[in-house]
Amino acid sequence: MGSVTGHNLKSLDDIATRLRLHVVNMVAPSGQGYVQQGLGAADIFTSLYFAEANLDPQKPLWEDRDRIFLTTAHNTAIFYATLAERGFFDVSDLNTYVNDGSALEINSCERLGPFVEATCGSLGQGLSVAVGCALAAKRQNRPSRFYVIIGDGEMQEGQVWEAAMLAGAHGLDNLCLIVDYNFVQSEGPMDLVMSLEPLSDKMRSFGFAVQEVDGNDISALLNAYDTARNTPGKPTFIKASTLMGKGVSSLEGLMFHQLRFPAAVAESARAELSEKLHGADGA
């Protein structure tokens, strides 16, 4: 499980495209939202939920499941799209995204169901929760692995570094921290607000095994997870560089934390992604 061998990369690429199409359809009605982050992170979510993590949508409370924590809890369009496609709830529910009374709130929380491992509306807290869970699993000799998707801007929070220090000190080799490194936070480009670099060196100094990959390359991500599972004695940090707006040519590289999404732009994005899927079906 997890390595490139045995996985149909073409099929996974198609799933990622389908998730991107859901993101566009979910955000389009409001005309504004976290489109760019969702499009950019689709390959990370696809590789984790459809190839790497040991999950059972029919048994969401299975004690030995792997656990995935979305600590950037506002990036919900891609998160909900992934959960629905993976079978945790009906895909038709995506049509209620951020509507009044909908369970699909702008920030994900545990009220949606047990497949949301933690409510992480306040940035910087998710890694702490995951580290505690990973430490408990170690002490209970459980096989579960713990995957954390964090934002690069979020790593400016001090609590992240306290949790990282604890993970390294305890050698939590069942923990894999993946940073969606898209170079933007809410106030602007990372390097202009507060640079994280040299990030990989910092994480090594905290006791992590470090890998740097293209976060839009599913094959590279799967190989990184495989390496993480076979690295004893250390938690793993994967610096996954992603392109905001990935998959929609008119949006790729546009650095917007929250994108204004006019109907014409949404329709163009929808058409492009649909064409990719139809082309794949006809291949």
Secondary structure as UniProt FT lines:
FT   TURN            5..6
FT   HELIX           9..27
FT   TURN            28..31
FT   STRAND          32..33
FT   HELIX           35..47
FT   HELIX           48..52
FT   TURN            57..58
FT   TURN            60..61
FT   TURN            63..64
FT   STRAND          67..70
FT   TURN            73..74
FT   HELIX           76..86
FT   HELIX           91..96
FT   TURN            97..98
FT   TURN            100..101
FT   HELIX           110..112
FT   TURN            114..115
FT   TURN            123..124
FT   HELIX           126..139
FT   TURN            140..141
FT   STRAND          146..151
FT   HELIX           153..156
FT   HELIX           158..169
FT   TURN            170..171
FT   TURN            173..174
FT   STRAND          175..181
FT   STRAND          184..185
FT   TURN            186..187
FT   STRAND          188..189
FT   HELIX           190..193
FT   HELIX           199..205
FT   TURN            206..207
FT   STRAND          209..214
FT   TURN            215..216
FT   HELIX           218..229
FT   TURN            232..233
FT   STRAND          236..241
FT   TURN            244..247
FT   TURN            249..253
FT   STRAND          259..260
FT   HELIX           263..282
//
